[in-house]
Amino acid sequence: MKKNVLYSLMLLFLFISCGKKDEGTQLPYDYSQEQQVDLTELLTTAEWKKTEVSAGVVWKSFQFLQIFESKQYVNIFEIDLSKGFQIEIPYVTSGFLKTSDAAVAKDALVAFNGSFFNTTTGGSTVFFKNNGQLINQTVNGFTAYRENGAVVLDNAGLPSVVAKPSGGWAALAQPVALAGGPLLIMDSKQLSQLEVDFNETRHPRTAVGITADNKMLVVVVDGRSSQSQGLTIPQLSELMAGLGCTRALNLDGGGSSTAWVKGEGIVNFPSDNKKFDHEGERAVATVFTVKNK
């Protein structure tokens, strides 16, 4: 009798857990399998699939069977900033734009989704300036910790990750800036994060980091699948630090997380269709594209 009751409770727990996918709750997984190897060793010894998309742009991917006590499918774009690539942010002010469509239109080498947007009407919901022109301010009521940093491009087109100025976004001198958050790493230090659901629940994630050896790292981690659980914000911060980032910022994630490669198309497993395939791309408002000048 006790066994039947226990079994029923377990089924109920699994049903409730699976029913909360939209909140980022993952499919059942055995989290008792503790990670035995430290993160740095896992990242350096992983048998990454590596493809040189162009001289200075490397695409890496790997499915970890055990990292952060879970399965994770990770795509990384490693971009050597000394090679002089052109980075742009195609966008729409209303409606939606697919990462793949923006990439093709810009003849990009690689592309990835941008920051937060209005899922009903489209358009960015966070501060965005392009070519010196203000596209929009962060909307009223937007959670501050999700727009406390930005990816910026200076007058030479070189990217960086910056914290929100104390005087507000108007104080930014760079001609291109797209806000996001939470800010993960500054000056090689991982930042403390608020204990809120957005940060503490595993989700698909997209992040941008800058390394000490002048590279931009774009990391897309899939989630909401038994094949890839997704990461919390603190885990994403650890991952970016483990990859050598001295600065890093979280961008839009969830069903928006998308990585595209020329000649390959979508290379991650976007979760918007709730399937672990390449067909679940969500249209967004801002996209990052990288191409040869």
C-alpha positions as CSV (number, residue, x, y, z in Angstrom):
1,M,0.0,0.0,0.0
2,K,2.8,2.4,1.0
3,K,4.6,1.6,-2.3
4,N,1.5,2.4,-4.3
5,V,1.0,5.8,-2.6
6,L,4.7,6.6,-3.1
7,Y,4.5,5.7,-6.8
8,S,1.4,7.8,-7.2
9,L,3.1,10.8,-5.6
10,M,6.1,10.4,-7.9
11,L,3.9,10.4,-11.0
12,L,2.1,13.5,-9.7
13,F,5.4,15.3,-9.2
14,L,6.6,14.4,-12.7
15,F,3.3,15.5,-14.2
16,I,3.4,18.9,-12.4
17,S,7.1,19.3,-13.3
18,C,6.5,18.6,-17.0
19,G,3.5,20.9,-17.1
20,K,5.7,23.8,-16.1
21,K,8.0,23.8,-19.1
22,D,7.0,27.3,-20.1
23,E,8.5,28.4,-16.8
24,G,11.8,26.7,-17.7
25,T,11.3,23.5,-15.5
26,Q,13.1,20.7,-17.2
27,L,12.1,17.1,-18.0
28,P,13.0,14.6,-15.2
29,Y,16.7,14.0,-14.8
30,D,18.8,12.2,-12.3
31,Y,20.5,15.1,-10.5
32,S,22.0,12.7,-8.0
33,Q,24.8,12.1,-10.5
34,E,27.3,14.6,-9.0
35,Q,29.9,16.1,-11.3
36,Q,33.2,14.5,-10.5
37,V,35.4,16.6,-12.7
38,D,35.9,20.4,-12.2
39,L,34.6,22.8,-14.8
40,T,37.9,23.9,-16.3
41,E,38.9,20.3,-16.9
42,L,35.5,19.5,-18.5
43,L,35.8,22.4,-20.9
44,T,39.4,21.8,-21.9
45,T,39.1,18.0,-22.3
46,A,35.8,18.0,-24.1
47,E,36.0,16.7,-27.7
48,W,34.6,19.8,-29.3
49,K,33.4,19.6,-32.9
50,K,35.3,22.5,-34.4
51,T,34.7,24.2,-37.7
52,E,36.6,27.2,-39.1
53,V,33.8,29.2,-40.6
54,S,36.3,31.8,-41.9
55,A,39.8,32.8,-40.8
56,G,39.3,34.1,-37.3
57,V,35.8,32.6,-36.8
58,V,35.5,29.2,-35.2
59,W,32.3,27.4,-34.4
60,K,32.5,24.8,-31.7
61,S,29.8,22.5,-30.4
62,F,29.6,19.6,-27.9
63,Q,26.9,17.8,-25.9
64,F,28.1,17.3,-22.3
65,L,26.6,14.3,-20.7
66,Q,27.5,15.6,-17.2
67,I,28.1,19.3,-16.6
68,F,26.4,21.3,-13.9
69,E,24.8,17.9,-12.9
70,S,23.0,17.7,-16.2
71,K,23.1,17.1,-19.9
72,Q,23.9,20.3,-21.9
73,Y,24.3,21.0,-25.6
74,V,26.6,23.9,-26.1
75,N,27.4,26.0,-29.2
76,I,30.2,28.6,-29.1
77,F,31.3,31.2,-31.7
78,E,34.9,32.2,-31.1
79,I,35.6,35.4,-33.0
80,D,39.1,36.9,-33.2
81,L,38.5,40.6,-33.0
82,S,42.0,41.4,-34.5
83,K,40.7,40.2,-37.9
84,G,38.4,43.1,-38.4
85,F,35.0,41.6,-38.8
86,Q,31.9,43.7,-39.3
87,I,29.4,43.2,-36.5
88,E,25.9,44.6,-37.0
89,I,22.5,44.5,-35.2
90,P,19.7,44.1,-37.7
91,Y,16.4,45.0,-36.0
92,V,12.7,45.7,-36.3
93,T,10.8,48.3,-34.3
94,S,7.6,46.4,-34.6
95,G,6.8,42.9,-35.7
96,F,9.5,40.2,-35.6
97,L,12.7,39.2,-37.3
98,K,14.2,35.7,-37.5
99,T,17.9,35.3,-36.8
100,S,18.2,33.1,-39.9
101,D,16.5,35.7,-42.1
102,A,18.7,38.5,-40.8
103,A,21.8,36.4,-41.3
104,V,21.0,35.6,-44.9
105,A,20.1,39.2,-45.7
106,K,23.5,40.4,-44.2
107,D,25.5,37.6,-45.8
108,A,26.7,36.8,-42.3
109,L,29.3,34.2,-41.3
110,V,27.6,33.6,-38.0
111,A,24.5,35.1,-36.3
112,F,22.8,34.9,-33.0
113,N,19.7,36.3,-31.3
114,G,19.8,39.7,-29.6
115,S,18.1,41.0,-26.5
116,F,14.6,41.2,-24.9
117,F,11.6,42.2,-27.0
118,N,7.8,42.6,-26.9
119,T,6.4,39.1,-27.7
120,T,3.0,40.5,-28.6
121,T,3.8,43.5,-30.9
122,G,7.5,43.1,-31.5
123,G,10.3,45.6,-31.1
124,S,13.0,45.8,-28.4
125,T,11.9,46.3,-24.8
126,V,15.4,47.4,-23.7
127,F,17.7,50.3,-24.6
128,F,18.9,50.2,-28.1
129,K,21.1,52.7,-30.0
130,N,22.2,52.1,-33.6
131,N,24.7,54.2,-35.6
132,G,24.3,56.9,-33.0
133,Q,20.5,57.0,-33.4
134,L,18.3,56.1,-30.4
135,I,16.0,53.4,-31.5
136,N,14.2,53.0,-28.1
137,Q,14.6,53.4,-24.4
138,T,14.0,50.5,-21.9
139,V,10.2,50.3,-21.4
140,N,8.7,51.4,-18.1
141,G,8.5,48.7,-15.5
142,F,11.2,46.4,-17.1
143,T,13.1,44.5,-14.5
144,A,16.3,46.4,-13.9
145,Y,18.6,43.4,-13.4
146,R,17.8,42.3,-17.0
147,E,19.1,45.5,-18.5
148,N,22.1,46.3,-16.3
149,G,24.6,45.8,-19.0
150,A,25.0,46.2,-22.8
151,V,26.9,44.9,-25.8
152,V,28.4,48.0,-27.4
153,L,30.3,48.7,-30.6
154,D,32.8,51.6,-30.7
155,N,33.5,53.9,-33.6
156,A,35.8,51.3,-35.1
157,G,33.1,48.6,-34.8
158,L,34.8,46.7,-32.0
159,P,32.5,45.1,-29.5
160,S,32.7,45.2,-25.7
161,V,30.5,44.5,-22.7
162,V,29.8,47.4,-20.4
163,A,27.8,48.0,-17.2
164,K,24.9,50.5,-17.3
165,P,26.3,53.9,-16.5
166,S,25.3,55.5,-13.2
167,G,23.9,58.4,-15.2
168,G,21.7,56.1,-17.3
169,W,22.1,54.9,-20.9
170,A,22.3,58.4,-22.3
171,A,25.8,58.6,-20.9
172,L,27.1,55.9,-23.3
173,A,29.5,57.4,-25.8
174,Q,29.5,54.4,-28.2
175,P,27.4,54.7,-31.3
176,V,25.9,51.2,-31.0
177,A,24.6,49.7,-27.8
178,L,22.0,47.0,-27.0
179,A,21.1,46.5,-23.4
180,G,20.7,43.1,-21.7
181,G,21.2,41.3,-18.5
182,P,22.0,40.2,-16.0
183,L,25.6,41.3,-16.3
184,L,27.6,38.2,-15.6
185,I,31.3,39.1,-15.4
186,M,33.2,42.4,-15.1
187,D,36.9,42.8,-14.8
188,S,37.3,39.0,-14.5
189,K,35.0,38.9,-11.5
190,Q,31.7,37.0,-11.5
191,L,29.0,39.2,-10.2
192,S,26.5,38.3,-7.5
193,Q,22.9,37.7,-8.8
194,L,19.5,38.3,-7.4
195,E,17.7,35.2,-6.0
196,V,14.7,35.3,-8.5
197,D,13.1,32.7,-10.7
198,F,14.6,34.1,-13.9
199,N,18.1,33.7,-12.5
200,E,17.6,30.4,-10.6
201,T,15.7,28.3,-13.0
202,R,17.3,26.4,-15.8
203,H,16.6,28.0,-19.2
204,P,18.1,28.0,-22.7
205,R,20.6,30.9,-22.6
206,T,22.6,33.1,-25.0
207,A,25.5,35.1,-23.7
208,V,28.3,37.3,-25.1
209,G,31.8,37.5,-23.5
210,I,35.1,39.2,-24.2
211,T,38.3,37.4,-23.4
212,A,41.8,38.7,-22.4
213,D,43.2,37.6,-25.8
214,N,40.9,39.9,-27.7
215,K,38.2,37.4,-28.7
216,M,34.4,37.7,-28.6
217,L,32.8,34.5,-27.4
218,V,29.1,33.8,-28.1
219,V,27.7,30.9,-26.1
220,V,24.3,29.4,-26.8
221,V,23.2,26.7,-24.4
222,D,20.0,24.7,-25.3
223,G,17.4,23.8,-22.7
224,R,13.9,22.5,-21.8
225,S,14.8,19.1,-23.1
226,S,16.1,15.8,-21.7
227,Q,19.0,16.2,-24.1
228,S,20.0,19.6,-22.8
229,Q,18.7,20.9,-19.5
230,G,19.6,24.6,-19.7
231,L,21.5,26.7,-17.2
232,T,20.7,29.1,-14.3
233,I,22.3,32.5,-14.5
234,P,25.0,31.7,-11.9
235,Q,25.8,28.5,-13.9
236,L,26.0,30.6,-17.1
237,S,28.4,33.0,-15.3
238,E,30.6,30.1,-14.2
239,L,30.6,28.7,-17.8
240,M,31.6,32.1,-19.3
241,A,34.4,32.5,-16.6
242,G,35.6,28.9,-17.3
243,L,35.9,29.8,-21.0
244,G,38.1,32.7,-20.2
245,C,35.8,35.7,-20.4
246,T,36.8,38.8,-18.5
247,R,33.4,40.5,-19.3
248,A,30.2,38.7,-20.1
249,L,26.5,39.5,-20.5
250,N,23.3,37.5,-20.7
251,L,21.1,38.2,-23.6
252,D,17.5,37.0,-24.4
253,G,17.2,33.2,-23.8
254,G,14.4,30.7,-23.6
255,G,12.8,30.0,-27.0
256,S,14.8,33.0,-28.4
257,S,18.2,31.3,-28.1
258,T,19.4,30.8,-31.6
259,A,22.8,30.1,-33.3
260,W,23.2,30.3,-37.0
261,V,26.2,29.4,-39.2
262,K,26.7,30.1,-42.9
263,G,26.3,27.0,-45.0
264,E,24.7,25.1,-42.0
265,G,21.7,27.2,-41.0
266,I,20.5,26.9,-37.4
267,V,23.0,24.8,-35.5
268,N,21.5,24.7,-32.0
269,F,18.2,23.2,-30.9
270,P,15.8,26.2,-30.4
271,S,13.1,25.3,-27.9
272,D,10.2,27.4,-29.2
273,N,8.5,24.3,-30.8
274,K,9.1,22.2,-27.7
275,K,11.1,19.7,-29.8
276,F,14.8,18.9,-29.7
277,D,15.4,19.8,-33.4
278,H,16.6,22.7,-35.5
279,E,13.1,23.8,-36.5
280,G,12.0,25.7,-33.3
281,E,13.4,29.1,-34.1
282,R,11.6,32.1,-32.6
283,A,11.4,35.4,-34.4
284,V,12.9,38.2,-32.3
285,A,13.5,42.0,-32.5
286,T,17.3,42.3,-32.6
287,V,19.9,40.0,-34.1
288,F,23.7,40.1,-34.1
289,T,25.4,39.3,-37.4
290,V,29.1,38.9,-38.0
291,K,30.7,39.0,-41.5
292,N,33.9,39.9,-43.3
293,K,34.4,43.6,-44.1
